[in-house]
Amino acid sequence: HRALGFIALSFNFHVLHFCGVIKDYQRRRLRRKAAMGCKERGRLLPCRSSWGSGGILLLLLFTAAEAFSVGVGPDANRKARILVLGGTGFVGGKVCDEAAAAGMDVVAFSRRGRPKEETTAARADERHPGSITWKAGDAASPKDLEDLFRGDQFDAVVHAIGLLLDSESGFVDLNKLASGSGSVPSASSTYDRVTRQTALGALEKFHIHIANRKEEGSPLPGFPFLFISAAEAGWPDVPLGPQIESIAPPFLVKYLKAKRAVEFEMEAMNRKRAMGGGGIKSPLPRCVIFRPSLVWTPSRPQALLSVGPFYVGNALGVPFVDRPVTVEALAQAVTAAARLEEVQGVQRFPEIDKLSGQVSQ
């Protein structure tokens, strides 16, 4: 668009210059004939280029340039490329599945690399051969994140790294049963490291990444950074929430502290973005925070034993109990939010329900 605009402007100046030269030549020719006593009366050619006609020409060329930029700009002919941190996990694997189904190129990053058989991520790989790239690494490692972003061009990042019971909880061995992907945390897997460090490290790298992109535009508006938090992170804002948290076990308090630390930075970035922070040269990511309660799937009906009481509590109007959501609905909501510029900030289960219905729109 800019290049065509400059060409139009340059062309306009050349037209003005050429017409001026022609008129000067005609005037000199008529003066010479008059000096020789020639009775022939010459007439200047109707070369009426002016800033008015030149402006019309310039406007037409700019209009053509605008139409050209809309039709075949840097975003029109390429697929969106999305990075899913924790892509082999229970939630992350389903996000990979939905994003690939929506026509996106997906890069799944996790400690495991390729998914285990019979997992959500493995089924996604089978359904969408060639659409998902599996990469292994530690999202808490600045070097691994640097290597991940270097040389690639991501339009969105999803942080789906989850940890229910960390290495300091005293219940780490129960993750095999509690985790949707059956993962077992390492000795260094604390809530702070797995949640806060990985999310904020990725958010910082993504901000730098989009500022250094070769292409200005993106198929996904606002360069979304989407974070899977927890409904309980919102307890301070609901009736009886603070009282419930005051009697919560220590590991849950640490879990929520890590989630809120990430949410705080993302909300601050959204506020700065709303005030024009970052500017054109260093745009800030559009931050979206999902706060699901328990996440489950109908393909594992035994999960109803744990999610059932939450459904009942929410139906009875208990203010600090959010209704559970299926992993399918959550992944669809994440995929839809990546494509909708107006979606930012906290999304609870009503918003998740609404977004999941828009995934194919």
C-alpha positions in Angstrom: 0.0 0.0 0.0 2.7 2.5 1.0 4.8 1.5 -2.0 2.0 2.1 -4.4 1.2 5.4 -2.7 4.8 6.6 -3.3 4.6 5.4 -6.9 1.4 7.4 -7.4 2.9 10.5 -5.9 6.0 10.2 -8.0 3.9 9.6 -11.1 1.9 12.7 -10.4 5.0 14.9 -10.1 6.3 13.5 -13.4 3.1 14.3 -15.2 3.2 17.9 -13.9 6.8 18.2 -15.0 6.2 16.8 -18.4 3.2 19.0 -19.1 5.3 22.0 -18.1 8.1 21.1 -20.5 5.6 20.7 -23.4 4.0 24.1 -22.7 7.4 25.8 -22.6 8.4 24.2 -25.9 5.2 25.4 -27.5 5.6 28.9 -26.3 9.2 29.1 -27.6 8.0 27.7 -31.0 5.3 30.4 -31.3 7.6 33.2 -30.4 10.1 32.1 -33.1 7.4 32.1 -35.7 6.2 35.5 -34.7 9.7 36.9 -34.9 10.0 35.5 -38.5 6.8 37.3 -39.5 4.8 34.1 -39.8 1.1 34.8 -39.7 0.3 31.2 -38.5 -1.3 31.3 -35.1 -0.3 28.4 -33.0 -2.4 27.0 -30.2 -1.1 25.5 -27.0 -2.0 21.8 -26.6 -4.6 21.3 -24.0 -2.2 19.9 -21.4 -4.2 20.9 -18.3 -2.5 18.9 -15.6 -3.0 20.7 -12.3 -3.0 19.9 -8.7 -6.8 19.3 -9.1 -6.4 16.7 -11.9 -3.2 15.4 -10.3 -5.0 15.1 -7.0 -7.8 13.0 -8.7 -5.2 10.8 -10.2 -3.5 10.4 -6.9 -6.8 9.6 -5.2 -7.6 6.9 -7.8 -4.3 5.3 -7.4 -4.5 5.4 -3.6 -7.9 3.8 -3.8 -6.5 1.0 -6.0 -3.7 0.6 -3.6 -6.1 0.3 -0.7 -8.1 -2.4 -2.6 -4.9 -4.2 -3.4 -3.8 -4.2 0.2 -7.1 -5.6 1.4 -7.1 -8.4 -1.1 -3.6 -9.6 -1.1 -1.9 -8.1 1.9 0.5 -9.9 4.1 -2.3 -11.7 6.0 -4.6 -12.8 3.3 -2.8 -15.8 1.9 -1.4 -17.4 4.9 -2.8 -19.4 7.8 -2.7 -18.3 11.3 0.1 -19.8 13.3 -0.6 -20.5 17.0 1.8 -21.7 19.8 0.3 -23.9 22.5 2.4 -24.2 25.6 1.5 -27.4 27.3 0.2 -28.8 24.0 0.4 -32.5 25.1 -1.7 -31.9 28.2 -5.4 -32.5 28.8 -6.5 -29.0 27.9 -3.6 -28.1 25.6 -4.1 -31.2 23.5 -7.7 -30.3 22.9 -6.8 -26.7 22.1 -4.4 -28.1 19.4 -7.2 -30.2 18.1 -9.7 -27.3 17.8 -7.1 -24.9 16.4 -6.0 -27.3 13.7 -9.7 -28.0 12.9 -10.2 -24.3 12.5 -7.4 -24.2 9.8 -4.5 -22.9 11.9 -0.9 -24.1 11.9 -0.2 -25.3 15.4 3.0 -25.6 17.3 2.7 -27.7 20.5 5.4 -27.2 23.0 5.9 -29.3 26.1 8.4 -31.3 28.2 7.2 -34.5 26.5 7.4 -33.3 22.9 5.3 -35.8 21.1 2.2 -36.9 22.9 1.6 -40.3 24.5 -0.7 -42.7 22.8 -4.4 -42.7 23.7 -4.3 -39.1 24.9 -6.2 -36.1 23.7 -3.1 -34.7 22.0 -2.4 -38.0 20.2 -5.9 -38.2 18.8 -5.5 -34.6 17.6 -2.4 -35.6 15.8 -4.2 -38.4 14.1 -7.1 -36.3 13.0 -5.0 -33.5 11.6 -1.8 -35.0 10.1 0.8 -32.4 9.2 -1.1 -29.5 10.9 0.5 -29.8 14.4 4.3 -29.6 15.0 5.4 -31.1 18.3 8.4 -29.6 20.0 10.1 -30.6 23.3 11.5 -28.2 25.9 11.1 -26.5 29.2 8.8 -23.4 29.1 10.4 -22.2 32.4 13.8 -22.0 30.7 14.5 -18.6 29.1 16.9 -20.3 26.6 14.3 -22.8 25.5 11.7 -20.1 25.0 14.2 -18.0 23.1 15.0 -20.9 20.8 11.3 -21.6 20.4 10.4 -18.0 19.3 13.5 -17.5 17.2 13.0 -17.9 13.5 9.3 -18.5 13.8 6.3 -16.2 13.4 3.5 -16.8 15.8 0.2 -14.9 15.7 -1.1 -16.2 19.0 0.1 -18.0 22.2 -2.0 -20.2 24.4 -0.7 -21.0 27.9 -2.2 -24.3 28.9 0.5 -25.6 31.2 -1.4 -27.0 34.2 -0.4 -28.5 37.5 -3.0 -29.6 40.1 -0.6 -30.9 42.8 2.9 -29.6 42.8 6.1 -31.1 44.2 5.6 -29.2 47.5 2.0 -30.1 48.1 2.6 -33.5 49.6 0.3 -35.2 47.1 2.5 -35.2 44.0 1.9 -38.9 43.4 -1.8 -38.3 43.0 -1.3 -36.5 39.8 -1.4 -39.7 37.9 -5.1 -39.9 38.9 -5.9 -36.2 39.0 -4.2 -35.1 35.8 -6.1 -35.4 32.6 -3.0 -36.4 30.8 -1.5 -38.6 33.5 1.6 -36.4 33.9 3.9 -36.7 36.9 5.7 -33.4 38.0 9.4 -33.3 38.6 11.0 -32.3 41.9 11.3 -28.7 40.6 7.7 -28.5 39.5 6.3 -25.9 41.9 3.2 -23.8 41.2 5.4 -20.7 40.9 7.7 -22.3 38.4 5.2 -24.1 36.3 2.5 -21.4 36.2 4.0 -18.0 37.0 7.4 -18.3 35.5 6.3 -20.1 32.3 3.4 -17.7 31.6 5.1 -14.4 32.3 8.3 -15.6 30.5 6.2 -16.5 27.4 4.2 -13.2 27.6 7.4 -11.2 27.6 8.9 -13.2 24.8 5.7 -12.9 22.7 5.7 -9.1 23.2 9.3 -8.9 21.9 8.4 -11.4 19.2 5.6 -9.4 17.6 7.6 -6.2 17.8 10.4 -7.9 15.7 8.1 -9.6 13.1 8.9 -9.1 9.5 5.2 -8.7 8.7 3.1 -6.0 10.3 -0.3 -7.7 10.1 -1.7 -10.9 11.4 -4.6 -13.2 10.6 -5.6 -13.1 14.3 -6.4 -9.6 15.6 -4.4 -8.0 18.4 -1.9 -10.8 18.7 -3.8 -12.7 21.4 -2.1 -14.3 24.5 -4.6 -16.7 26.0 -4.1 -18.0 29.6 -5.9 -20.9 31.2 -6.4 -19.8 34.8 -9.0 -21.1 37.4 -12.4 -20.0 38.6 -11.1 -19.9 42.2 -8.7 -17.2 41.2 -11.7 -14.9 41.3 -12.7 -15.7 44.9 -11.7 -12.3 46.2 -14.4 -10.8 44.0 -17.4 -13.0 44.9 -19.5 -13.2 48.1 -18.0 -15.6 50.7 -15.0 -16.2 48.4 -12.4 -14.7 50.8 -13.8 -16.6 53.7 -13.5 -19.9 51.9 -10.0 -19.2 50.8 -9.0 -18.4 54.4 -9.7 -22.0 55.3 -8.3 -23.5 52.1 -5.3 -25.9 52.3 -1.8 -24.3 51.9 -1.2 -25.9 48.5 -4.4 -24.4 47.1 -3.4 -21.0 48.3 -0.1 -21.3 46.5 -1.8 -22.5 43.4 -4.1 -19.5 43.3 -1.3 -17.1 44.2 0.6 -18.2 41.0 -2.5 -17.9 38.8 -3.3 -14.4 40.2 0.3 -13.2 39.6 -0.1 -14.0 35.9 -3.6 -12.5 35.7 -2.3 -9.3 37.4 0.3 -8.7 34.7 -2.1 -9.6 31.9 -4.7 -7.2 33.1 -2.1 -4.4 33.5 -1.0 -5.1 29.9 -4.6 -4.8 28.7 -5.0 -1.4 30.5 -1.8 -0.1 29.0 -2.9 -1.4 25.6 -6.3 0.4 26.0 -4.4 3.7 26.5 -2.3 3.2 23.4 0.7 1.8 25.2 3.3 0.0 23.1 2.5 1.9 19.9 2.8 0.7 16.3 6.4 -0.4 16.6 5.9 -2.5 19.7 2.3 -3.6 20.0 1.1 -5.2 23.2 -0.6 -8.6 23.1 -4.3 -8.8 23.6 -4.6 -10.7 26.8 -7.5 -13.2 27.4 -7.9 -15.0 30.8 -10.0 -18.1 31.0 -11.3 -19.0 34.4 -12.9 -22.4 34.2 -13.9 -24.4 37.2 -13.3 -28.2 37.0 -12.7 -29.2 33.4 -13.9 -32.6 32.3 -14.9 -34.6 29.2 -18.0 -36.8 28.7 -15.7 -39.5 27.3 -14.6 -40.1 30.9 -18.0 -40.4 32.7 -16.2 -41.4 35.9 -15.3 -37.7 36.2 -18.9 -37.0 37.1 -18.1 -38.2 40.6 -15.9 -35.1 41.1 -17.7 -32.5 39.0 -21.2 -33.5 40.0 -21.1 -31.6 43.4 -19.9 -28.5 41.5 -22.9 -28.6 39.1 -25.2 -29.0 42.1 -23.6 -26.2 44.1 -23.7 -23.8 41.1 -27.3 -24.7 40.4 -28.2 -23.9 44.0 -26.6 -20.5 43.7 -23.6 -21.0 45.9 -21.7 -17.8 44.9 -18.1 -19.2 45.1 -18.9 -22.3 43.0 -18.7 -22.0 39.2 -20.3 -24.5 37.0 -17.7 -27.0 35.5 -17.0 -26.9 31.7 -16.1 -29.6 29.3 -12.6 -29.6 27.8 -14.3 -29.5 24.4 -16.1 -26.3 25.2 -13.0 -24.7 26.7 -10.9 -25.5 23.7 -13.5 -24.2 21.3 -13.8 -20.9 23.4 -10.0 -20.5 23.3 -10.0 -20.9 19.5 -12.9 -18.5 19.0 -11.4 -15.9 21.3 -8.1 -15.9 19.3 -10.1 -14.7 16.3 -12.4 -12.2 18.0 -10.7 -8.8 18.6 -13.3 -7.7 21.1 -12.6 -10.6 23.5 -10.1 -9.7 26.2 -9.8 -9.9 30.0 -11.5 -12.5 32.2 -13.8 -15.1 30.7 -15.9 -17.2 33.2 -18.1 -20.1 32.3 -21.0 -18.0 30.8 -18.5 -16.4 28.4 -16.9 -19.8 27.7 -20.3 -21.1 26.8 -21.0 -18.2 24.5 -17.5 -18.4 22.8 -17.7 -22.1 22.3 -20.8 -21.6 20.2 -19.0 -19.2 17.9 -16.0 -21.4 17.0 -17.4 -22.3 13.5 -18.7 -18.8 12.8 
